[in-house]
Amino acid sequence: MRRAARSHPLFAFMPMLRGLVVLLALGVCVNAPAWSADDPLDAAMKLFQKRRYEQAARALEDALAHLDAGRRAQAQLVLGMIYLRDADLHDALARIAAAVEPDYFDKLLKTGSEGRSRYARLFLAETLLARGSVSDAGRHFDLVRADSGVEGRYRAIAGIGLGSVWWAKRDAAKARGLWAGEVGAAEVTLARAAAQGRARAMDGKSLRRVADDTRGSKLSARARRYLIEIYLAAGAPDQALAVARAGDLSMASHVERFKVAKGTAKSIAFYDLALLTDMAQLYRELARRQLEQAAADPRIGPSAEYYLAEVLESLGSNDEALTIAQKFLARPQAPAQYRERALARQALIAHRQGRSAEAESTWTALAGQASDPEVLADIVIGCAAVRAACAKVLSRVGAMVEAGDGRRFQRLNFALGSYYLRRQDYPRAIATMEAGRDKSSKNKIEANDPEMLVGLAEAYYRTKKFSESLEIFFELSNEFPVVRQIQEALQGVYSMEQRSAGDVKIL
């Protein structure tokens, strides 16, 4: 949503920004006062324009309680939008991490016996579990539990992971047996609670008690990640956010140090893939809360409904999302562009509910009549998300992208590139996204959507253009510290495959 009525004082300085609120277009808040340069909402919107989501969110989080009721609703709407875009970005980061990290751990396990990592297998098992490869994860958890060279607390964590494998296989008795081990280190206690929370095998009150009892201690990066997951399972996203804010998200979950025969010191930093998926869920839950509160204000409600439908769909609450989307579409003042985009989202919800023919028919009809690249981008993103062929949509969009201006069609190029990426057509994904990339500021998030940059980095990784992928993550890490875990794994794969020069700490 990059367009808004230019006369509105809140958004006059932000033309063409994706996700821009459509307040004036919906006929609300037209009498909003002009704000001072140090106003927190003004500051947050400027940071959001630069796609500095973390900074933008902090600017509003601290100020929200001190705003009057009218301005608080506006701030909640904007904060919900910021969290929503941050969640999308972390989802994209999790997708490439799920590709890179198993490759990295697998290569570590296949190195020579001298100095071989004993912990790569545990992290491989956890990564496989996080991406749904349950049986393979169980095999590796078993091997870790049997390895006497692995520290006891990590063998216990492997046992808890194996319990999660059995739970996923619908054997609750075996899962509970593995989760019923003795209480040990804080990491083990939290790992057990996180696993039970993920399985909904422990009530929210009990989860909160475990988390609250441990939170005041000096915690490792892994323990903090478990705390985030436990608070999310307990329905306490504010506490989860406080834990995330208090830690360094670039910190390794575990650093393995040892010496080889020649005496050369070696270290390997390991990270948790689940942190990225947890952060995506956290930001979506926070977005939902803020947008629901904003929707209760009659002046802000229509705009909040538009974004709330998107949040609910991404959380898997499809029935609720459909209800909210229909409520928005029933408003006669909704402008055409946003009606069409809401219809595209409604079709995506229908597809997720099993009505695929209806969804694809709607997308095809919308694409045939729409000329706005933002509407077409939403349609293509929907097709990509559910892996629908959408042949007629792709034919029309492809012709527009080839004939259109790359900058004006930047999001449409990204959407089409994402479609090809999901279909493993990596050369076309690269060509399409590169066509919309700002060539003068190619890795700057002020000029390029960071989610698009992550998709491009994944396509480069898949085609073994490692240096191009690393360049993108180096720039992104300046704003998003959690990117460090992907950099480490990607650099490891790069060094082992091509024996490149540079800072290689693994071999």
Number of C-alpha atoms within 10 A of each C-alpha: 17 14 19 22 16 14 11 19 16 23 21 11 14 18 15 14 18 17 18 19 25 24 22 19 19 22 15 16 18 15 9 13 11 11 12 10 9 8 13 21 27 20 17 25 26 16 19 26 22 18 24 20 25 17 16 25 22 15 20 24 15 10 14 20 10 9 15 9 12 14 16 20 25 28 25 25 26 27 28 29 27 28 25 28 22 26 27 18 24 23 19 22 25 25 18 19 25 19 17 22 26 22 16 20 23 15 15 23 16 10 13 9 8 9 15 15 21 16 23 23 22 25 25 25 27 26 23 21 23 17 18 13 14 20 17 14 26 23 14 22 27 17 14 26 20 12 13 10 11 16 13 14 14 17 23 26 23 29 24 28 27 28 27 28 24 20 20 16 13 11 13 16 12 17 24 17 12 19 23 12 14 9 12 12 13 17 24 23 22 26 25 26 26 27 23 23 21 16 15 12 13 16 12 17 11 13 22 21 13 17 25 14 9 18 15 8 9 10 15 16 22 18 20 26 27 26 29 26 29 29 26 26 24 24 15 18 22 16 19 27 17 11 17 19 12 9 14 13 21 15 18 19 19 16 12 13 12 13 12 11 8 6 8 8 12 14 14 20 17 21 24 21 25 20 24 25 20 21 25 23 22 26 24 27 24 23 28 24 18 22 31 19 18 28 23 14 16 13 19 25 23 26 25 32 25 27 26 29 29 23 27 22 20 17 14 12 14 21 15 14 25 21 14 22 25 17 14 23 21 11 12 9 13 20 14 10 16 20 20 24 21 23 22 28 25 27 25 28 27 20 19 16 12 10 13 17 12 13 25 25 13 19 27 18 12 19 25 14 10 13 13 14 20 25 22 30 23 23 32 28 22 25 27 21 14 14 13 16 14 18 12 15 20 19 11 14 24 16 10 17 20 13 9 13 12 19 16 14 21 25 25 29 30 29 28 25 31 29 25 21 21 16 14 13 15 21 15 17 26 22 14 25 25 20 19 23 24 18 13 8 11 17 20 19 21 16 17 22 21 25 20 24 25 22 26 27 24 27 30 20 22 19 12 15 14 21 16 15 23 20 14 20 22 15 16 20 16 11 15 19 13 22 22 20 25 23 20 23 22 25 23 26 24 21 19 17 12 10 12 13 8 8 9 14 14 16 14
